[in-house]
Amino acid sequence: MINRVIWIILDSVGIGELPDANEYGDVGANTLGNIAKTQGGIKIHVLTELGLGNIDGAVNLEKVSNPKGCYGKSAEISCGKDTTTGHWEMVGVWSQKPFPTYPNGFSKDIITKFCENAGVSGILGNKTASGTAILDELGEEHRKTKKPIVYTSADSVFQIACNEDIYSPEELYKMCQVARDILTGDDNVARVIARPFVDKKDENGRLIGYTRTANRRDFSLKPSTPNLLTNICDAGLPVAAVGKIEDIFARTGITEAIHTKDNMDGMDKTLEYMKSQKNGLIFTNLVEFDSAWGHRNDPVSYKRGLEEFDVRLQEVIEEMQDTDLLIINADHGCDPTTPGTDHTREYIPIVVYGKQLRSNVNLGTLETFADIGQTIAEALKVDFIQIGKSFLNRIS
């Protein structure tokens, strides 16, 4: 019997290109494999013992003869390679039409409506850009003009960056809500993202750049219902969201949530919930892999982040009850060794562990991320979701 599921998403930790990667410009992408190859391996003892390196097709990762966990990988049936699409598919929402993207910036009509409704004289940017590079480019002009910086990426996002000395996070959140209300119909972007930042100064108080703060917020579209999260809540069980999970699902199907400043804070909060919430779902997203290292093409820090997570994972295992189910997987790839800075269309690795579960079970290649959600639904004895096939009987 399973009473509680601890579900940890390693944001962007893909494990090899999907068959349709060529349609997304991602041939050769392999986030885990390429980091290990370029960095002389990754020291992730706990994940290795659970079976990460034994996943079919895994390269440059250590294998063990008798993994303690169950392991596999999953393809994605939804159109896209972004956070929202991946997380939604996990809980049973199939995105058959990709969210709109804006490689040439947003239309004059969208920007005009945003400025009028947000009460600003204009905006800076309005282009595809790196979130850190655009601060270096426009941070000073932003201070002089007080115009918010608006930009996008290869994903379906409308991002607004403001210096916290000019607009408080709360004021920025109001701007984001204005944009969210405007971006509907054909312009229903997956996420409007608040990107607050502050000045970065040297020891003499001189401005040397800008630093994004932990006050990021995502204003997402609401997923269709019912889905796994709403089914769990309808069954009277708690759903605790750690990190940006609450934002990804627009607070739908969540009973309690807490935001985090980084991966280690996310692990701290997950462990705190494990001490206080003894049933239902604890759902965690660790975003630094994606936002801090994947998009910035930083395999050195990405490797270090994986190793730091692996140390903390042992704490989670030690805190687990006999009736717990631990699931660790990604939501897409973001290979930091490839030339681009965008997400990559990859299989996601899956590692499953429980003290009463079978060990050394190769789940092979699952057809959809929703197989994970369907397994959780069956484990917690709540209504099944609309897509996906449970693998609970294979691991029990």
PLY file of the C-alpha trace (Angstrom):
ply
format ascii 1.0
element vertex 396
property float x
property float y
property float z
element edge 395
property int vertex1
property int vertex2
end_header
0.00 0.00 0.00
1.22 3.50 -0.88
0.09 6.46 1.22
2.36 9.20 -0.05
4.19 10.10 -3.25
7.29 12.31 -3.33
7.63 13.51 -6.92
10.77 15.47 -7.81
11.21 17.08 -11.21
14.80 17.73 -12.27
13.91 20.56 -14.62
15.56 20.04 -18.04
17.62 16.92 -17.20
16.97 15.07 -20.48
18.60 11.78 -21.47
18.84 11.83 -25.26
17.14 13.11 -28.39
13.62 12.02 -29.25
12.95 10.52 -32.70
11.43 13.84 -33.84
14.29 15.98 -32.49
15.18 17.03 -36.04
11.87 18.89 -36.26
12.97 21.01 -33.29
16.60 21.53 -34.31
17.84 19.26 -31.53
19.65 16.40 -33.26
22.47 15.22 -31.00
21.02 16.68 -27.81
21.62 14.60 -24.68
21.70 16.70 -21.54
22.93 14.04 -19.11
25.12 12.14 -21.55
26.85 15.19 -22.99
27.52 16.74 -19.59
29.09 13.50 -18.43
31.13 13.26 -21.64
32.48 16.81 -21.53
33.04 16.95 -17.77
34.77 13.63 -17.22
31.75 11.93 -15.69
29.22 12.90 -13.01
29.56 11.71 -9.40
25.97 10.80 -8.62
26.28 7.71 -6.45
22.70 7.62 -5.14
21.07 8.05 -8.56
23.47 5.49 -9.98
22.52 2.94 -7.31
18.84 3.56 -8.09
19.47 2.73 -11.76
19.88 6.01 -13.64
22.81 4.73 -15.71
20.96 1.48 -16.50
18.25 3.26 -18.48
18.06 1.97 -22.05
20.20 4.12 -24.34
21.94 6.00 -21.52
25.51 6.95 -22.44
28.51 8.08 -20.41
26.74 7.19 -17.14
27.84 4.47 -14.74
25.80 1.27 -14.66
25.36 -1.07 -11.69
24.65 -4.80 -11.69
21.64 -4.72 -9.35
19.96 -1.31 -9.07
17.95 -0.63 -5.92
15.24 1.17 -7.84
13.15 0.91 -10.99
14.23 2.91 -14.01
13.26 3.88 -17.52
12.67 6.81 -19.83
9.68 8.38 -21.51
8.87 9.95 -24.83
6.59 12.98 -25.10
3.42 12.94 -27.18
2.61 16.63 -26.78
3.78 19.24 -29.25
6.60 21.28 -27.76
9.57 21.06 -25.45
8.76 23.55 -22.74
8.07 23.39 -19.02
4.31 23.83 -19.23
3.82 21.21 -21.95
5.96 18.67 -20.11
4.42 19.13 -16.68
0.89 19.19 -18.04
1.42 15.93 -19.93
2.66 14.32 -16.71
-0.70 14.97 -15.05
-2.77 13.92 -18.05
-3.15 17.06 -20.19
-2.16 16.38 -23.79
-1.14 19.54 -25.67
-1.89 18.57 -29.26
-1.34 22.12 -30.53
1.88 23.95 -29.64
1.67 27.16 -27.67
2.45 30.29 -29.76
6.00 31.60 -29.90
7.30 34.99 -30.99
10.74 34.79 -32.65
10.31 38.35 -33.98
8.85 39.84 -30.83
5.25 40.67 -29.97
2.88 42.54 -32.25
2.36 46.29 -31.98
-1.23 45.63 -30.91
-0.15 43.44 -27.98
2.48 45.93 -26.81
0.09 48.89 -27.14
-2.59 47.14 -25.09
-0.02 46.14 -22.48
1.32 49.69 -22.09
-2.16 51.20 -21.88
-3.47 48.70 -19.33
-0.26 48.56 -17.28
0.04 52.34 -17.16
3.57 52.54 -18.60
4.81 54.93 -21.28
6.47 52.19 -23.29
8.67 49.11 -23.12
12.24 48.17 -23.93
13.36 45.08 -25.81
10.48 43.21 -27.41
12.70 40.52 -28.89
14.09 37.06 -28.30
16.93 37.33 -25.81
18.92 35.71 -23.04
17.50 36.74 -19.69
20.88 37.84 -18.37
22.23 39.41 -21.58
19.21 41.65 -21.98
19.75 43.07 -18.49
23.31 44.02 -19.41
22.02 45.58 -22.62
19.01 47.48 -21.31
19.39 47.69 -17.52
20.74 51.26 -17.53
18.13 52.51 -20.03
15.45 50.85 -17.90
16.65 52.87 -14.90
16.61 56.12 -16.87
13.25 55.64 -18.60
11.43 53.42 -16.07
10.17 51.40 -19.04
9.84 47.66 -18.29
11.99 45.25 -20.30
9.84 42.82 -22.32
11.37 39.85 -24.08
10.71 36.26 -25.09
12.63 33.08 -25.97
12.17 29.99 -28.10
9.51 28.97 -25.56
5.99 30.32 -25.34
6.72 33.07 -22.83
6.12 36.79 -22.32
8.79 37.87 -19.86
8.91 41.19 -18.03
12.09 42.27 -16.26
12.18 45.20 -13.83
14.72 46.46 -11.34
13.31 46.10 -7.83
14.57 49.61 -7.05
12.23 50.96 -9.74
9.25 48.62 -9.52
8.60 46.45 -6.49
7.94 42.75 -7.11
4.27 43.37 -6.35
4.10 46.11 -8.98
5.79 43.81 -11.47
3.32 41.03 -10.67
0.46 43.42 -11.46
2.03 44.13 -14.86
2.29 40.40 -15.47
-1.37 39.91 -14.65
-2.22 42.64 -17.16
-0.23 40.78 -19.82
-1.83 37.47 -18.82
-5.30 38.98 -19.31
-4.34 40.32 -22.75
-2.66 37.18 -24.07
-5.64 35.02 -24.97
-7.05 33.33 -28.07
-4.38 32.92 -30.74
-1.92 34.64 -28.39
-2.45 32.36 -25.40
1.21 32.10 -24.44
1.93 29.34 -21.96
3.50 31.62 -19.36
3.92 35.27 -18.48
7.01 35.46 -16.29
8.02 38.17 -13.82
11.82 38.57 -13.85
12.80 41.03 -11.08
16.46 41.96 -10.74
18.75 44.18 -8.68
21.98 46.08 -9.18
25.22 44.17 -8.75
27.98 46.33 -7.26
31.64 45.89 -6.42
33.22 46.47 -3.00
33.43 50.21 -3.77
29.75 50.49 -4.58
30.25 50.78 -8.33
27.68 49.20 -10.62
29.16 46.16 -12.38
26.02 44.45 -13.65
22.68 43.03 -12.60
21.46 39.96 -10.73
18.04 38.32 -11.02
16.38 37.74 -7.67
14.40 34.82 -6.26
11.13 36.77 -6.65
10.37 35.29 -10.04
6.71 34.38 -10.59
5.05 32.56 -13.49
1.52 33.42 -14.59
0.45 30.34 -16.51
-2.60 29.29 -18.42
-4.86 27.05 -16.38
-4.61 23.37 -17.37
-7.75 21.56 -18.41
-9.50 19.59 -15.72
-9.89 17.00 -14.41
-6.22 16.06 -14.16
-4.06 14.18 -11.66
-3.74 17.11 -9.25
-7.45 17.92 -9.17
-8.28 14.21 -8.83
-6.02 13.94 -5.78
-7.58 17.02 -4.20
-11.11 15.78 -5.00
-10.24 12.58 -3.13
-9.53 14.66 -0.04
-5.76 14.23 -0.15
-3.22 17.07 0.11
-1.06 18.28 -2.75
1.98 20.27 -1.60
3.74 22.20 -4.37
7.41 23.11 -3.97
9.14 25.61 -6.27
7.38 26.78 -9.42
4.86 23.91 -9.49
2.14 26.25 -8.20
2.80 28.67 -11.07
2.94 25.99 -13.77
-0.55 24.80 -12.84
-1.98 28.26 -12.11
-2.66 27.14 -8.53
-5.13 24.52 -9.78
-5.26 21.23 -7.85
-2.89 22.38 -5.12
-3.68 22.60 -1.41
-0.44 24.16 -0.18
2.52 25.76 -1.92
5.87 27.35 -1.24
8.29 29.03 -3.61
12.03 28.45 -3.41
15.18 30.46 -4.16
17.29 27.60 -5.55
17.61 23.82 -5.78
18.96 23.35 -2.26
16.11 25.42 -0.85
13.78 23.19 -2.85
15.26 20.13 -1.23
14.99 21.75 2.21
11.30 22.47 1.64
10.65 18.97 0.31
12.17 17.45 3.44
10.14 19.79 5.64
6.94 18.66 3.93
7.99 15.04 4.37
8.12 15.65 8.12
4.72 17.33 8.29
2.57 15.83 5.48
2.19 12.08 5.82
-0.08 11.31 2.84
-1.03 12.57 -0.61
1.49 14.18 -2.96
4.59 16.30 -2.43
5.40 17.73 -5.86
8.75 19.51 -6.29
10.40 21.29 -9.21
14.14 22.04 -9.09
14.53 24.79 -11.67
18.20 25.77 -11.39
19.25 22.97 -13.75
17.27 24.76 -16.44
17.31 28.45 -15.60
20.80 28.85 -14.16
22.86 26.28 -16.10
21.04 24.82 -19.09
19.99 28.10 -20.69
23.37 29.63 -19.89
25.36 26.81 -21.50
27.18 26.06 -18.25
27.90 22.31 -18.10
30.42 22.79 -15.27
27.81 24.21 -12.88
25.16 21.83 -14.23
27.38 18.88 -13.26
27.99 20.36 -9.82
24.25 20.89 -9.37
23.53 17.26 -10.18
26.13 16.13 -7.67
24.74 18.45 -4.99
21.24 17.12 -5.61
22.50 13.54 -5.35
23.85 14.22 -1.84
20.50 15.65 -0.75
18.62 12.76 -2.36
20.11 10.44 0.26
18.40 12.58 2.92
15.06 12.11 1.18
15.53 8.33 1.06
16.41 8.23 4.76
13.27 10.25 5.58
10.95 8.01 3.55
8.20 5.99 5.20
7.68 2.35 4.31
4.54 3.31 2.39
6.18 6.07 0.31
6.71 6.13 -3.45
9.58 8.30 -4.72
9.59 9.32 -8.37
12.33 11.41 -9.98
12.11 12.56 -13.59
12.65 15.53 -15.91
10.21 17.56 -18.02
12.34 18.19 -21.15
16.01 18.71 -21.98
18.26 21.77 -22.05
21.64 20.49 -23.17
24.25 23.04 -22.05
26.87 21.63 -24.43
24.98 22.48 -27.62
25.37 25.86 -29.39
21.87 27.15 -28.67
20.45 28.17 -25.30
16.95 26.77 -25.81
15.25 23.69 -24.41
15.98 20.45 -26.25
13.50 17.81 -27.38
14.63 14.75 -25.41
13.49 11.64 -23.62
13.18 12.18 -19.88
14.81 9.79 -17.39
12.63 8.18 -14.72
13.85 6.67 -11.46
11.40 5.12 -8.99
12.05 3.86 -5.48
10.09 2.60 -2.50
11.04 0.46 0.47
8.24 -1.99 -0.34
8.69 -1.87 -4.12
10.59 -4.23 -6.38
14.17 -3.40 -7.29
16.02 -3.61 -10.60
12.94 -3.25 -12.79
13.66 -1.87 -16.26
10.57 0.06 -17.30
11.97 0.46 -20.81
10.66 3.35 -22.89
7.25 4.73 -21.95
5.05 6.25 -24.64
4.00 9.36 -22.73
4.90 11.36 -19.64
1.33 10.68 -18.52
2.32 7.10 -17.64
3.95 8.61 -14.55
0.78 10.47 -13.56
-1.38 7.41 -14.19
0.90 5.37 -11.92
0.54 7.98 -9.17
-3.23 7.98 -9.60
-3.40 4.22 -9.16
-0.96 4.29 -6.24
-3.02 6.88 -4.34
-6.30 5.22 -5.38
-7.77 8.32 -7.01
-9.58 8.66 -10.35
-7.49 7.77 -13.39
-6.40 10.50 -15.80
-7.44 10.56 -19.44
-4.16 9.42 -21.00
-1.27 7.25 -19.91
-0.77 3.67 -18.74
0.12 2.88 -15.15
3.24 0.83 -14.47
2.36 0.27 -10.80
1.83 -3.47 -11.27
5.37 -3.77 -12.66
7.03 -2.23 -9.63
4.77 -3.49 -6.81
0 1
1 2
2 3
3 4
4 5
5 6
6 7
7 8
8 9
9 10
10 11
11 12
12 13
13 14
14 15
15 16
16 17
17 18
18 19
19 20
20 21
21 22
22 23
23 24
24 25
25 26
26 27
27 28
28 29
29 30
30 31
31 32
32 33
33 34
34 35
35 36
36 37
37 38
38 39
39 40
40 41
41 42
42 43
43 44
44 45
45 46
46 47
47 48
48 49
49 50
50 51
51 52
52 53
53 54
54 55
55 56
56 57
57 58
58 59
59 60
60 61
61 62
62 63
63 64
64 65
65 66
66 67
67 68
68 69
69 70
70 71
71 72
72 73
73 74
74 75
75 76
76 77
77 78
78 79
79 80
80 81
81 82
82 83
83 84
84 85
85 86
86 87
87 88
88 89
89 90
90 91
91 92
92 93
93 94
94 95
95 96
96 97
97 98
98 99
99 100
100 101
101 102
102 103
103 104
104 105
105 106
106 107
107 108
108 109
109 110
110 111
111 112
112 113
113 114
114 115
115 116
116 117
117 118
118 119
119 120
120 121
121 122
122 123
123 124
124 125
125 126
126 127
127 128
128 129
129 130
130 131
131 132
132 133
133 134
134 135
135 136
136 137
137 138
138 139
139 140
140 141
141 142
142 143
143 144
144 145
145 146
146 147
147 148
148 149
149 150
150 151
151 152
152 153
153 154
154 155
155 156
156 157
157 158
158 159
159 160
160 161
161 162
162 163
163 164
164 165
165 166
166 167
167 168
168 169
169 170
170 171
171 172
172 173
173 174
174 175
175 176
176 177
177 178
178 179
179 180
180 181
181 182
182 183
183 184
184 185
185 186
186 187
187 188
188 189
189 190
190 191
191 192
192 193
193 194
194 195
195 196
196 197
197 198
198 199
199 200
200 201
201 202
202 203
203 204
204 205
205 206
206 207
207 208
208 209
209 210
210 211
211 212
212 213
213 214
214 215
215 216
216 217
217 218
218 219
219 220
220 221
221 222
222 223
223 224
224 225
225 226
226 227
227 228
228 229
229 230
230 231
231 232
232 233
233 234
234 235
235 236
236 237
237 238
238 239
239 240
240 241
241 242
242 243
243 244
244 245
245 246
246 247
247 248
248 249
249 250
250 251
251 252
252 253
253 254
254 255
255 256
256 257
257 258
258 259
259 260
260 261
261 262
262 263
263 264
264 265
265 266
266 267
267 268
268 269
269 270
270 271
271 272
272 273
273 274
274 275
275 276
276 277
277 278
278 279
279 280
280 281
281 282
282 283
283 284
284 285
285 286
286 287
287 288
288 289
289 290
290 291
291 292
292 293
293 294
294 295
295 296
296 297
297 298
298 299
299 300
300 301
301 302
302 303
303 304
304 305
305 306
306 307
307 308
308 309
309 310
310 311
311 312
312 313
313 314
314 315
315 316
316 317
317 318
318 319
319 320
320 321
321 322
322 323
323 324
324 325
325 326
326 327
327 328
328 329
329 330
330 331
331 332
332 333
333 334
334 335
335 336
336 337
337 338
338 339
339 340
340 341
341 342
342 343
343 344
344 345
345 346
346 347
347 348
348 349
349 350
350 351
351 352
352 353
353 354
354 355
355 356
356 357
357 358
358 359
359 360
360 361
361 362
362 363
363 364
364 365
365 366
366 367
367 368
368 369
369 370
370 371
371 372
372 373
373 374
374 375
375 376
376 377
377 378
378 379
379 380
380 381
381 382
382 383
383 384
384 385
385 386
386 387
387 388
388 389
389 390
390 391
391 392
392 393
393 394
394 395
